[in-house]
């Protein structure tokens, strides 16, 4: 018997459906980046930082975080034994050394 790795599904309400509908209908031309700009402005205010940078996906954010921390070739990066593939993929591209920590099943690891 195999053990199933669970994953959380999306939480989509009518509010998200309405926003996506308006973006698809009206988010072209001059309004193309309106939602991104609005999100950036509101997120910056929420976290209390003047400048924030939205990215397309987590791989971009990991890459930017490592650049900000000046992690470079030969530096050791510790990742859990069960992780999203972006961590080791970026590490191979930038020649990081990996340390691995084992997830404890008592606290939800596999």
Beta strands, then each sheet from edge to edge (+ up, - down):
strand 1: 76-80
strand 2: 97-101
sheet 1: 1+ 2+
end
